[in-house]
Amino acid sequence: MTAVTDEGQGPGRGEGRRADADRSPDGRAAPGDGLRPDRGWDDGLIARRAAAAAGGAAPGVLPAAVPEDDVRPQVEAYVPSGNPLRPRLDALRELVGLSRARLDGAALAEAGRVLDEAAARQRLSSRHTVVAIAGASGSGKSTLFNALAGAQISDTGLRRPTTAAPLACSWTDGAAGLLDRLAVPGRLRRRPQPSGTAADEALQGLVLVDLPDHDSAAAGHRDQVDRVLALVDAVIWVVDPEKYADAALHERYLRPLAGHAEVTFVVLNQIDRLPGDAADQVLDDLRRLLDEDGMALGEHGEPGATVLSLSALTGDGVGELRELLGRFVQDRTAATRRLSADVDAAAARLRPVYVAEGRPGLGEGAREEFADRLAEAVGAAAAGQAAEREWRRNAGRACGTPWLRLWRWYESTRQPGGLDRAALTAPPEDHLTARQVVEQAVRTVADDAADGLPGPWAQAVREAAVHGAQGLPEALDELAGRAGGDGGAGGAEPDSGAAAAPGVRGSGATHPGRGNGKPPRPAWWPAAVLAQVAMTLLQIFGGLWLAGQIIGVLQPGLLAPALVMLAGIIGGPLVEWSCAAAARGPARRYGQEAERRLREAAAACGRARVLDPVSAELVRYREVRERYVAVTEFSTTGR
């Protein structure tokens, strides 16, 4: 039988050769080759309609596949309806866009390729299903190709390799764009032999492609197979009783493409060579191997790969395969399922860089620990204790006896700089220790936030923490210095936005809370001061009274002046002791308030510089994780 070509047959062969000549070397139609000045459109459908209108069709030309009054276009854009493929592709596109700044190009290359190929396929015909026939050398795939086409289209023989380039056979018009995408040249595009049967009608829309041997010794054949297999809608794997368990087939193709089971046919050919029930045994063993490869088998109504046995040479089982292909083609979902499986495969490859172990993030415990470490670095506890001592010292100065205050003044004059001057200068090692505490706190909170995250996102979180921590010790030094200069609790307001100038070394980093400011006084302090003044006056009055009696100015009577003087002497320390006891509570609260304010200020500074950037990275990860879930949650392959 003679093959029927796209370019014509019988009397039309010359025009077919001219059409081939008009094509570019890669098989694509040259610009303007559809319309020639010396002839009209040579599209097959239009040519047949014109011939029918002129009074009859040329001998051997197929009848028009679409009625005369059908004005639908022969090529329709691929628009899936009622299928989650489009939102999955949109989610994958957003996922890639959000991840470009965090992942390298190699990790996103496969996802980008899937998006590009999906866009290219969606722009082409949705009425055609491109099915490739693949197999090893000598498996009989070209014989099966000819049996399905009903014509001797592909060369067969004992010489290997027989098929050197992809050969296409299209059952209907309008597949030129699809074949251009596969880079099948016009001289290798054929049409099947019409049979007029119902099975042949069911194959309308099928584009069958015969591939070279995937194990061919010829250079470049395997590359052609890999390239076309990545673009077709479905594939028929032809195996023979000798090579059905070949490791190259299972490890290189079937196992990696296990997720494409719904668009996969596995055909055991050459069963005419097997005696008795050996064909069933080999077929069962083939199913076992496919199951070990992880490929789902379409049995008992479940979606999966179609597995059957036949003999392309004798025709046994070819009719069953033709019927299965007819239902598969008429379903018009092969391209959608293929693209969905591609998305699943890309998502599976991206899983290690998007799926975390556990629930990563910044918990309250990690935040509180970070705040405690910063408070330790800035000396919040020491600031509170210093503020408490300062409050009690001021109370003692205000309510103490004049004689004790004079003694303290005398002692302070004997030490240049005062009692507290030496403590105000922080040793260099204390500052270095505070810096180390800050750096350790940043590393700890970064590790806690990145715990369980995929590698690239964990690295991004750590980089955000380290970058934000630059200048944090200096900022805490300035913060502590302001707190000390403002008198402890009065000036340590949270000011996360103020950046410390480099080189600032506030003494408050080690001994904050000390400065020239005076703590506030309680309402009872004036009464205590008046009482102390009264006790002092009693001492002076009693002393003068007693001195006047001694020198004879006043009448003698030692008891009264002695009692007055004794009351002042006892009352002064008693008032001082009472004020010290009464000042313990307010002093403690004052110190706690100073510690709280400085702790909150340090925590706010650390939050703005470290925790907020880390949280922003975690939010970005959650966004891409949501996009990844959107890519995978509507999977139809269960992967």
Secondary structure as GFF3:
##gff-version 3
##sequence-region A 1 639
A	DSSP	beta_strand	4	5	.	.	.	ID=ss1
A	DSSP	three_ten_helix	10	12	.	.	.	ID=ss2
A	DSSP	alpha_helix	13	21	.	.	.	ID=ss3
A	DSSP	alpha_helix	44	54	.	.	.	ID=ss4
A	DSSP	alpha_helix	85	99	.	.	.	ID=ss5
A	DSSP	alpha_helix	105	122	.	.	.	ID=ss6
A	DSSP	beta_strand	129	135	.	.	.	ID=ss7
A	DSSP	alpha_helix	141	149	.	.	.	ID=ss8
A	DSSP	beta_strand	167	170	.	.	.	ID=ss9
A	DSSP	alpha_helix	176	181	.	.	.	ID=ss10
A	DSSP	three_ten_helix	186	188	.	.	.	ID=ss11
A	DSSP	beta_strand	189	191	.	.	.	ID=ss12
A	DSSP	alpha_helix	198	202	.	.	.	ID=ss13
A	DSSP	beta_strand	206	210	.	.	.	ID=ss14
A	DSSP	alpha_helix	221	229	.	.	.	ID=ss15
A	DSSP	beta_strand	234	239	.	.	.	ID=ss16
A	DSSP	alpha_helix	247	249	.	.	.	ID=ss17
A	DSSP	pi_helix	250	254	.	.	.	ID=ss18
A	DSSP	three_ten_helix	258	263	.	.	.	ID=ss19
A	DSSP	beta_strand	264	268	.	.	.	ID=ss20
A	DSSP	three_ten_helix	271	273	.	.	.	ID=ss21
A	DSSP	alpha_helix	278	292	.	.	.	ID=ss22
A	DSSP	beta_strand	306	309	.	.	.	ID=ss23
A	DSSP	alpha_helix	318	331	.	.	.	ID=ss24
A	DSSP	alpha_helix	334	354	.	.	.	ID=ss25
A	DSSP	alpha_helix	364	378	.	.	.	ID=ss26
A	DSSP	alpha_helix	380	399	.	.	.	ID=ss27
A	DSSP	alpha_helix	402	413	.	.	.	ID=ss28
A	DSSP	three_ten_helix	422	424	.	.	.	ID=ss29
A	DSSP	alpha_helix	428	450	.	.	.	ID=ss30
A	DSSP	alpha_helix	455	468	.	.	.	ID=ss31
A	DSSP	alpha_helix	472	485	.	.	.	ID=ss32
A	DSSP	three_ten_helix	488	490	.	.	.	ID=ss33
A	DSSP	three_ten_helix	507	509	.	.	.	ID=ss34
A	DSSP	alpha_helix	525	551	.	.	.	ID=ss35
A	DSSP	alpha_helix	559	606	.	.	.	ID=ss36
A	DSSP	pi_helix	607	611	.	.	.	ID=ss37
A	DSSP	alpha_helix	612	632	.	.	.	ID=ss38
###
